[in-house]
Amino acid sequence: MTEVVLYHHVQGLTEGVRSFADELRQAGHSVHAPDLFDGRTFDTIEDGMAFAREAGFGALAERGVAAAEGISPEVVYAGFSFGVMVAQQLAQTRPGARGALLMYSCIPVSEFGDAWPEGVPVQVHGKEADPFFEEDLEAARALADSTDGAELFLYPGEQHLFADSSLPEYDPVAATLLTERVLGFLDAVQADKKN
């Protein structure tokens, strides 16, 4: 079993995010999915962004960091889009991190330190023509090129939140492949922990 802290995207802790967490649990992993929006979900990315701007991105990130404080640091930090901000920060700055899963987004490593931490594997997933992910693609490629244990997976298409089964942009083929790769990653982290 690998322990995971999973941060939702800007539309909130949707049924699709909950379902993804449940898939990981059914595979034998322990998943914490903190709700940074206190139960609010949004029909569009724009509505979610408006809420996040009003609440304050920094305040929401602090809430995400605080949610991890009561959990062992030896976890995999995962995030969908907006949630990558917190997941990546914790993976880079909290000693003991076991790995990171960055879905639909990647922030330049320099935002949180000088380099990606040694021995912390990471996967980045995104659609190759997603206009939101395109602006992060350079950071994702730089991370993959500079770090042992880093993988970048690009999927055909332009949908942003493509693995959220509760949203219109859901792409079942790409979502299935992403889930398979994530489960393989978590199994490898678990195997590495045993060695």
C-alpha positions as CSV (number, residue, x, y, z in Angstrom):
1,M,0.0,0.0,0.0
2,T,1.2,3.5,-0.9
3,E,-0.2,6.5,0.9
4,V,-1.3,9.4,-1.3
5,V,-2.4,12.9,-0.7
6,L,-4.5,14.0,-3.7
7,Y,-5.4,17.6,-4.3
8,H,-8.4,18.5,-6.5
9,H,-8.5,20.9,-9.5
10,V,-10.1,24.3,-9.6
11,Q,-13.6,23.0,-10.1
12,G,-13.4,21.5,-6.7
13,L,-13.6,18.0,-5.1
14,T,-15.9,16.7,-7.9
15,E,-17.5,13.3,-8.1
16,G,-14.8,12.6,-10.8
17,V,-12.0,13.4,-8.4
18,R,-13.6,11.3,-5.7
19,S,-14.0,8.4,-8.2
20,F,-10.3,8.6,-9.2
21,A,-9.4,8.5,-5.5
22,D,-11.7,5.5,-5.0
23,E,-10.0,3.7,-8.0
24,L,-6.6,4.1,-6.2
25,R,-8.1,2.8,-3.0
26,Q,-9.6,-0.2,-4.7
27,A,-6.1,-1.0,-5.9
28,G,-5.0,-1.2,-2.3
29,H,-3.6,2.3,-1.7
30,S,-4.5,4.8,1.1
31,V,-5.8,8.1,-0.4
32,H,-6.4,11.4,1.4
33,A,-8.4,13.9,-0.7
34,P,-8.7,17.2,1.2
35,D,-11.4,19.5,0.1
36,L,-9.8,23.0,-0.2
37,F,-13.1,24.6,-1.3
38,D,-15.2,23.5,1.7
39,G,-17.7,21.5,-0.4
40,R,-18.0,24.0,-3.2
41,T,-17.8,22.7,-6.8
42,F,-18.0,24.7,-10.0
43,D,-19.5,23.9,-13.4
44,T,-16.7,25.6,-15.3
45,I,-13.0,26.3,-14.9
46,E,-13.7,30.0,-15.2
47,D,-16.1,29.9,-12.2
48,G,-13.6,27.9,-10.2
49,M,-10.8,30.4,-11.1
50,A,-13.1,33.3,-10.0
51,F,-13.6,31.6,-6.6
52,A,-9.9,30.9,-6.2
53,R,-9.0,34.5,-7.0
54,E,-11.5,35.8,-4.5
55,A,-10.4,33.3,-1.8
56,G,-6.7,33.9,-2.6
57,F,-4.4,31.4,-4.3
58,G,-2.0,31.7,-1.4
59,A,-4.6,31.1,1.2
60,L,-5.9,28.1,-0.6
61,A,-2.3,26.7,-1.0
62,E,-1.8,27.2,2.7
63,R,-4.9,25.3,3.4
64,G,-3.6,22.5,1.2
65,V,-0.2,22.4,3.1
66,A,-2.0,22.5,6.4
67,A,-4.2,19.5,5.3
68,A,-1.0,17.4,4.9
69,E,0.4,18.3,8.4
70,G,-1.4,15.6,10.2
71,I,-0.3,12.9,7.7
72,S,3.0,11.1,7.6
73,P,5.5,13.0,5.3
74,E,6.3,9.6,3.6
75,V,3.5,9.9,1.0
76,V,3.1,10.5,-2.7
77,Y,1.7,14.0,-3.4
78,A,-0.7,14.2,-6.3
79,G,-2.6,17.0,-7.8
80,F,-4.9,17.8,-10.7
81,S,-4.2,21.2,-12.4
82,F,-4.8,23.7,-9.6
83,G,-3.9,21.0,-7.0
84,V,-0.5,20.6,-8.6
85,M,0.5,23.9,-6.9
86,V,0.3,22.3,-3.5
87,A,1.3,18.8,-4.5
88,Q,4.5,20.0,-6.2
89,Q,5.4,22.4,-3.3
90,L,5.1,19.6,-0.8
91,A,7.0,17.0,-2.9
92,Q,9.8,19.5,-3.3
93,T,9.9,20.9,0.3
94,R,8.6,18.3,2.7
95,P,11.4,15.9,3.7
96,G,10.4,12.3,3.3
97,A,8.2,12.6,0.2
98,R,7.9,9.3,-1.7
99,G,6.9,10.7,-5.1
100,A,4.7,13.2,-7.0
101,L,2.0,12.9,-9.6
102,L,1.4,16.1,-11.5
103,M,-1.7,16.0,-13.7
104,Y,-2.5,18.7,-16.2
105,S,0.0,21.1,-14.8
106,C,3.7,21.5,-13.9
107,I,5.3,24.5,-12.2
108,P,9.0,25.4,-12.8
109,V,11.0,23.6,-10.2
110,S,12.7,26.9,-9.3
111,E,9.4,28.1,-7.7
112,F,10.1,25.8,-4.7
113,G,13.8,25.3,-4.6
114,D,17.0,24.9,-6.6
115,A,16.4,21.4,-7.9
116,W,14.0,18.5,-7.8
117,P,14.8,16.5,-4.6
118,E,17.0,13.5,-5.3
119,G,15.3,10.1,-5.0
120,V,11.7,11.5,-5.4
121,P,10.2,10.0,-8.6
122,V,7.6,12.1,-10.5
123,Q,5.2,11.7,-13.3
124,V,3.7,14.6,-15.3
125,H,0.5,14.0,-17.4
126,G,-1.1,16.3,-19.9
127,K,-2.8,16.7,-23.3
128,E,-0.4,17.8,-25.9
129,A,-2.8,20.5,-27.3
130,D,-4.4,21.5,-24.0
131,P,-4.1,25.4,-24.0
132,F,-3.7,25.4,-20.2
133,F,-1.0,22.7,-20.2
134,E,0.8,24.2,-23.1
135,E,2.0,27.0,-20.9
136,D,3.4,24.4,-18.4
137,L,5.0,22.2,-21.1
138,E,8.4,23.8,-21.0
139,A,8.6,23.3,-17.2
140,A,7.4,19.7,-17.5
141,R,10.0,19.0,-20.2
142,A,12.7,20.6,-18.1
143,L,11.8,18.5,-15.1
144,A,11.7,15.3,-17.1
145,D,15.1,16.1,-18.7
146,S,16.9,17.1,-15.5
147,T,15.7,14.6,-13.0
148,D,16.3,10.8,-12.7
149,G,13.0,9.1,-12.1
150,A,10.9,11.8,-13.9
151,E,8.5,10.9,-16.7
152,L,6.4,13.1,-18.9
153,F,3.3,11.6,-20.6
154,L,1.6,13.5,-23.3
155,Y,-1.8,12.4,-24.6
156,P,-3.4,13.3,-27.9
157,G,-6.1,16.0,-27.7
158,E,-6.8,19.3,-26.1
159,Q,-9.1,18.5,-23.1
160,H,-7.8,19.9,-19.8
161,L,-9.4,17.9,-17.0
162,F,-9.6,14.8,-19.1
163,A,-9.5,12.2,-16.3
164,D,-12.5,13.6,-14.4
165,S,-15.4,11.3,-15.2
166,S,-17.9,13.8,-14.0
167,L,-17.0,16.6,-16.4
168,P,-17.9,17.0,-20.1
169,E,-14.2,16.9,-21.2
170,Y,-13.7,13.4,-19.8
171,D,-11.7,11.3,-22.3
172,P,-12.2,7.6,-21.2
173,V,-9.3,6.3,-23.3
174,A,-6.7,8.8,-22.1
175,A,-8.1,8.6,-18.5
176,T,-7.7,4.8,-18.4
177,L,-4.1,5.0,-19.6
178,L,-3.4,7.8,-17.1
179,T,-4.9,5.7,-14.3
180,E,-2.8,2.6,-15.4
181,R,0.4,4.7,-15.3
182,V,-0.5,6.2,-11.9
183,L,-1.2,2.7,-10.5
184,G,2.1,1.4,-11.9
185,F,3.9,4.4,-10.3
186,L,2.3,3.7,-6.9
187,D,3.2,0.0,-7.1
188,A,6.8,0.9,-7.9
189,V,6.9,3.3,-5.0
190,Q,5.6,0.6,-2.7
191,A,8.1,-2.0,-4.0
192,D,11.0,0.5,-3.5
193,K,9.8,1.1,0.1
194,K,10.1,-2.6,0.8
195,N,13.7,-2.8,-0.5
